[in-house]
Amino acid sequence: MSTAFLTHPACAAHDMGPGHPESPARLAAIRDALLARGLLDFLQHHEAPRATRAQLERVHGAGHVDYIFATAPSSGVEFIDGDTIMTPDTLEAALRAAGALVRATDLVLSGQARNAFCSVRPPGHHAERNTAMGFCFFNNVAVGAAHALAGGVARVAVLDFDVHHGNGTEDIFSGDERVLVCSSFQHPFYPYRARDTVPGRRVNTPLAAGTGSAGFRAAIERDWLPALDAFRPGMIFVSAGFDAHRDDPLGGLRLDDADYEWLTRQITAAAARYCEGRVVSALEGGYDLHALGRAVAAHVRVLLDA
């Protein structure tokens, strides 16, 4: 077994315009960094399928799915909000991004891969059950987690280390005792929707702007690791946002490449203890291309070593 790497050319076709931070160049930067570090050839490469309506509707209302399909333009652009834009290529990219999580889940549960990383966009963790926002249309990781639950996994954990709170994932699973959602994020900061921690269900770890390695690691050890020990998930999903990096232009946290390596080791160690190493990770944020490539390479290297 090895680490599965899932992507699709459609994910690079979605382009919200010049100067938009969530750009197709992000995926190229990741591939280049993995290639430069000699990691790309050690990955299992899989093309992401489209998510089906049934898979999407496990986590989104039918009206939301209808809205995204109906809003997708055949030409020009449609604004979901001020910075979330649909183009003629967006719907296909969003379906492939969500579908990557379904396929990755199947690969890991069947034992064809030890773990998986989905290099996809648009990201997903801001997409709520009935709302698209924050560059996100469908909640990719939630689609994967719901697929695992439908496939017989009793409990799943979703770990989100993006600089922005994973409000969409929290919204979707807020009433589901089978899902533990842990999110670390800069606070106060977009999208300003974090709720209180609920033991065994929801762990929110707000971090002040300027927090660096020591503060971040201490918070993860204080909040996430005991929660995982108590919950004992049957599978772990990761919303892997790399915009808490010190070089990222959109955030104010001060993490570095080594912090992503350290955190991934904590995640894979927990997965080894509780769920036979089963981890599925998906790209969320990360907008400085050089920092993004390095941090994803550090993350993937640990997945390969698990």
N, C-alpha and C positions, 0 to 999 in steps of 0.2 A: 504494500500500500504506500501511497504517497499523498501529497497535498494536491487537491484539484484546484485548477485555476479556470474560472469561468468568465467569459466576456462575450461580446458580439459587436460586429462593425456598426450596427445601428446605434449603439451607445455613444459612438463618436460622431454620429451624424447630427444628433440633437445639438443645436447651437443657438443660444439665446442672444447672440449679437456681440459685436466688438466691445471689448472692455469688460464683459460680464465675467465675474470670477469663476463661475461654475462652467468651465469651458472644455471643449473636446481635448485640449492640450493636456489636461490632467491624466487621461488614460495613456497617452503617448509617454508622458513623463514616468509613469509607473512602469510601463513596459521597458523603457530605456534603462531605468535604474535596475530592474531585475536582470536584464541582459548584461549590463556592465558588471554586475556582481556575480555572474555565473550561475544565477538561480533559475533562470527561465527554463532551461533544458531539463531541470529536475522536477518540474511540475507536470501534472496531468492536465492537458489542455482540452477544454470542452466548450462548445458553442452553446450559449444560453438560448433555450426555447422561449416562446411566448408564454406568459402566464395565461391561463384560461379565466373566463368570467367566474366560474365556480371557485377557483382558487383565490381570486381577488375578493369575492364576496364573502369569504370566510372572515375578512377583517374590515371590509368597507361596505357601506350600505349600497344597495342596488342603484339608488339615485345618484350617489357619488360616481359610481362606475359609468352610469349613463352620461353624467355631466362631462366627464373627461373625454369619453368617446365623441360626444356631440360637439364639444368645444374645439377639438382637434381641427385645425384649419387645413384646407387643401392648398392654400397659398397665403402668403403674408404671415402675420402673427396674431395671437390672441393672448391678452394679459389676464392671468389668474389673479395676480396682485402686482405690486410695483416692480418686483424683481423675479417673478415666476411666470415664465413666458412659454407659450406653446407655439411651435412652428410645424410645418408639414411633417417633420421627422420626429417629433416629440413622442407621439403615441406609440410608435413602434419601439423607440428606445425605452420608454417606460414599461411596456409589456415585456421586453427582453430582460430589463433589469430585475423586475419581479420574478420572471421565470427562471432567472439564474439561481435565485434562492431556492426555488422548488427543486430544480435539478441537483443543486449542491446538497440539499437535504437528502434526496434519494441516494446520491452517491455515497454519502457518509453513513446513512442508516443501513445500506446494503453491504457495507464493508468494502466497496470498490475504491474508496479513498479514506484515508485516516481523518482528514479534515479538509477544509476548503476555504478559498478566498475568492470573492466575486468582485472583479474589477469592472464595475458597472456604473453607469449614470443614466438618467438623473438619480440623485440620492433619494432616500425615502423617509428618514426618521421624523420629519416634521409633518408628514401627511397623516392627518387624523382620520377617524372612521368616515367622516363626511366632509372633510375639508382638505384641499390641496393648498400648500403654502411653503414658503422658505425653500424654493427651488425643487420641491418634492410633489409628486403627483399620486403615486401609490407607495404604500409603506412596504418596501422590499423585505426588510428583516421580519416584519410582522407576518407577511405572506409565508415566508419560510418557516417561522415558528409555528404558525397555525397548521401548516402542512405536516410538520412533525407530530403535532398533537393528533391530527386526523389519522396519522399513520401508526398510532399506538404508543407514542412516547407519553409517559404520565405527567411529567413536569419539565418545563424548559425555562432557562434563564436567558434574559437578553441583557447584555452588558454594553453600555453606550458611553464612549469616552470622547465624543465630539466636544468642541468648545461650547456648542449650543445645546441646550436641554432637549432631550428626545421626547418632546411633547406628544407627537403623534403616536408613538409606541405606548406611552403611558395612557393616552386616551383610549386606545384600542383595547388594551388588556386590563383596564382599571377594575373591572368586575370579575376577572378570571383568576381563581385561586391556583390554577395550574401554572401560572406564569409569574416569575420574579423578574422585575425590571429594575436594573441599577443604572443610574445615569449620573456621570460627573460632568460639570459644566461651569463656565464662568457665570457669576451672579453679582449684581443684576445685569442681565443681558438678554438679547432676543432669544426666545419668543415670549419671555416673561409669563410662563404658564405653569411653572413647576408647582406641584402640590406637596403636602407634607409626606414624610416617610411613613409607610404602613408596614410594620414588621411582617416578613414573610411574603410580601406582595410587591412593595415599592420602596426602593432605597434611592433617595436623591442626595447627591453630594455637591452642594454649591461651593464654588471656589472664588475667592476674591481676585480681581484683576491683579496681575503681577505674581501670582502663585507660581512657584517653580517646582523643581524635582522633589525637594524634601517635603514640601507641603502636600504635593499631589500624592506621593507614595504613602505618606502617613495617613492621608484621608482614605485611600483605597484599602489599606490594611485595617483601618478602624471600621469602615462601613461595609465594603463589599465582601471581603474574605469571610468574616463571620456569617454574613447573610447567606453566602454560598454554602458554607459548612452546615448551616441549619436547614437549608432548602434541599440540598442534595439533588440537583437537576439531572434529568436523564439525557439532556443535550444542552449545549450552550451556543447561543447566537451572539454575534458581536456586531454592533453598529460602530464601525471603525472610522471615526472622524479624526483627521490629523491636523485640524486647524487650531488645536491648543498648543501647537509648536511655537517656539519663541520667534520664528521667522515669518509666521503667517500674518498676512495683512488684515485679516478680518477679526482677529481675536486679541485678547490681552493677557493670556496665560503664557508661561515661560518654560514649557516642556522642551526636551531635546530628544534626539534620536534614541539615546540610551533608555529614556523613560518608556518609549513604546516597546522596546525589546523587553524591559523589565516587566511591564504590565502583561505582555503577551505570555511571558513565562508564568506569571501568576495564573493566568487564564488556563493555559494548557496543563498546568499542574493540578488545578481544580478539576478539569475535565478528566484527567487520568485517574483521580481519586473516585469520581462519582459516575462517570458516564463513558467509560472505555475510550476516552480521548476525543469524543465526538464534538467538534467545534465547526461552525460555519460562520465565516466573517464576511462582511460586505462593506465596501467603500461608502462613506458618507462625505464629510467635509475634508478640507485640505486644499489651500489655494495658492501657496507659494510652491511653484513647480519643483524646485530643487529640494526643498524640505519635504514635500510630499513624496517624491521618489525615494529619498533616503529612508524616511520613516516607514513607508510601506515595505521596502526591502527588509528592514529590521524586523517588522511584524511577520512577513512571510518566511524569513529565515528561521524564526523560532517555530512556526508551524511545521516547516519541513523537518526540523530536529525533534519534534514531539514524538 
